[in-house]
Amino acid sequence: MMQYMNYYGSVHYNDEDQIFHGKIEFIHALVTYEGKDVIGLRQAFTEAVDDYLHLCQEEGLEPEQTFKGNFHVTTGITLHKRAALFAQEQGIQLDNVIIEAVDQYLTTHQA
């Protein structure tokens, strides 16, 4: 992944066409770029972000933010029930149970 101005871009390679390509990740808008080498891909990515922000400004639209601080998780009935009951027993909000669980998981599993 590449990062520029709080936007993240994927990096892929197509051997048949011998070209690098990617898209801005974590937004709904489809913004793609490509380059013949790593330097070209990086330049195309930054230009794509700049173009996206410029287009939003011209259209009077608010650019999408990559991370908003909330996301939808489908847990299944059993896990939802366990987590809700645990939160109730502890006197805390369900969101706090989920936040702590995700934080602990990522701390344990990240290199």
N, C-alpha and C positions, 0 to 999 in steps of 0.2 A: 504494500500500500504506500501511496505517496500522500503527503499532506501539504496543503497550501491554504492559508486563510480559513482555517477551521473546516475545510472540505477535504474529503479523503477520496483518492482515486485508485481504482484497481489497475493491475498490471497483468496483461496476458500476452502470449506470443502465438502467432499463427505461422507454423513452419512452412506450410504450403505457399502462402503469400509472402513469407519472410518479413512480417510486419508486427510491431508491437501495437497493442490497442488496449483500451480500458474505458471506464465510465466513472462518473462521480457517484460514489456509493452513499447510501443512507439518506437519499432524498427521492421523492417520487418522480421528479422531472428526469427525463432521459437525456443526459448530456454525455456524449462520447468524444473520444479523441484517438489519434493514432500517430505513430512515428516510426521511422525506419531504424532507429537505434534508441538507446536509453536516453541520451541527451535530447533527441527529438521528441521522444514520448513525454519527458518531463516538461519540455517547453510547451507542447501541445496541451498537456494537462493544465498548466497555469493559465494558458490562453483561454481554455474552455471555461475555467472558473471565472476569469475576468469577463468573458463574453456573456456568461450566464448572469452575472451580477449586473452588467451593463444593460442587458435585455430586460431584466426585472425592473430596473430603474426607469427605462424608457416606457415600459408598459404600465408603470405605476403599481407594480406588484411587490409584495414582500418576499424576498428570497427565502427559500426553505432553509431551515436550520438543520444541521445533520443530526443533532441529538437534542431532544426536548426535555429529557428528564422523566419521561413516562413511556411505558410500552405495555401492550396487551399480552398477557400470558394465559394460555389455556392449560390448566393443570389436571383436569379431570375431577370428578366429583369427590373421590376419596381423599386426594391430597388437599383439595380446597377445604374440605370439612376438617381434616386434621390441623391444617394451618390456622383456620378460623377459630377452632376450639382452643388451640394452644395460645393464640393471641388473647382470647377472652380470659383464659385462666391466668395469664401473665399480666393482664390489665394494660395491654399495649395494642396499638392498631395493627391490623393485618399487614398494612404496607411496611411497617417496621420489621415484622417477621421476615418478609420477603427480601427487603433491603439487606438485612443482616445475613440472611442465608446466601444470597448471591455474592455479597462481599466476602464472606468466609470461604465460599467455594472458589472464587477467583483467586483469593490470596493463597489458598492451598494448591491450586492447579496451575498457576502461571509460573513460567520459568524465570 
